[in-house]
Each structure stands twice: as C-alpha cells, then as structure tokens.
Amino acid sequence: MFNQMIRIEQQKLTRRAMFWVELGLMAAVILMVILFTFFVKQMLDSGVSESGAFRVEGMDGAQAQALLTWPMSFLQILSVAGSWGSFLLIVLSGALTAQEYGWRSFQLWLSRGVPRWSVMVAKFTAVTLAAVLLVGTAVLLGGLLTGILSAVYLPEIPFTAVNWGYLALSVLAVTYSLLPYAALAMLLAVASRSTALTIGGGLAFVTLVEPLAMQLLPMLGDGGAALVRYFPAAVAQVANNHFITQIVNDTASASATTTGPMMPIAAVLLLGVYTVAALGTAVALFQRQELGG
C-alpha cells in the first residue's frame, strides 16, 4: 500500500504544471548566472571594469573564467542551486500539501483505508524526488554550458580535473540540505490548511527570519554567535562545503576544505534531525485533524 502511495504521489507531482514551471525557473536562474558571469568576463577582457552605471569589483578576468569553466563552475552552480532550491521547494511542498485540503483529496484516501501517516510520508517522498530533479537540472544544464565554455577558453575540456564521484555526492548533499525546508513547508500546510499562509510563512522564514536572525544574533556575544551556527542555512553550508570543495580534483584545493566548530558528520545528522522533527510534527498533527464536513 505504501509503495503504491509513493507511485501515485510521484505521478501527481509530475502532472502538476507547478513542478515543470519550477524546473524551468531553476534552469533559467542557472542560465542567467552563467550569462551574467560571461558578460562580466567580456567586460574585463576588453579592459573595461566600469561602463555607465555598471562597475566590476572584486573579480578579475582569471576569476571570471574559472567560474565559467570546469571544475570551479560546478561550485558556483551547486551554490546557486542550494540557494534557489530552498525557495522553490517551500513553494512546491507547501502547495502540494495545502491544496489537498481544498480538493478534499485527503478525505478520499482516508475513506479508502489508507493510513494517515503513509499519505504524508508518501507526499514527502515525492517532494524529495522533486528536490533531486531540481538540483540535478541545475548541475546538468550548468555543466553542459560551462563544458562548452571550457572547450572555448581552455586547451581541452578538463575531465580529469573534476572529481565526478564527489560531484554526484554534492548533488545528493545539496538535495539533502533542502529537505528541512520542504518538511517545514509541509508542517505549515498541515497546521494552517492554507496555501497562501504556507507559502508566505515558509518564504518569510527563508528570506527574512533566518537571515535576519543570523545577522543580529552575533551582536549578543558568543552565545548568539554560537546559536547562529545551528540555523538550517548555516548547518547546510557546513555539510555541503565538505562535499562541494572536493569536486576540484586537486590536492591543494581539496585540503583547503573549511573546518569550523561543527564537524560535517554532525551537520549531516543535525539536518536529519530538523527534517524528521518537522515531518514528524506534521504527521502527528495530521493524525489528529478533523477532516470531515
């Protein structure tokens, strides 16, 4: 029964226009980032660092080229995918869950004897698949475009400079770091039963509450600075950096992996705790909800 529910939720997901729109948005963001970096490189190559209201600061031609070619381009692509993925996944997860109340889909499944927990867990599994596809789309498109640029700017495409195993692990790591946000959106959807409140609340947390708290809390001293390190965004950065920095198949670059007060394994475990806590709370609330009427 549970496996069947997962298949059904995956089919429902891929038939939603929202899912394909978000894949298109992720592709568009990656394309714009690459085009903007290309535009900056063209300015620098022509000896123009300032044109009208535009001014290039903190980057030279070599740095711009590195961001447009393998293997360093993958670091930028994954960073963008992680940043935008949180927004897209909150919208997708929140809408997929909250809209079911208005459509009375939950009542239909429960009337057929489907356990409540399996409905929510199957839906979260489908959202996890969507996260993999979002990040995978960014890496495939960005890798293709920067691979072409690598052939243009470099003597040959540097296949051996890319640690392909760590690239695959980085895709999974970035996807995994997005799951707490997907679970949070699902929790908000179950608690509010409103698509607008779910998406609005989720995006407010990502764009306002979390960034503002991470900026202000260090002003309270060591205690505030220590607390910031446990925010999902900060924990995700630690976990992701451990894998992403290994993509560059170079001993010096790989050994330059940033280390901090939190070990990567602790960051991975903490992200799992956040995800399970939010999803578990959503399931617990759903178990006790009155869906009749």
Disulfide bonds with the S-S distance in Angstrom:
none
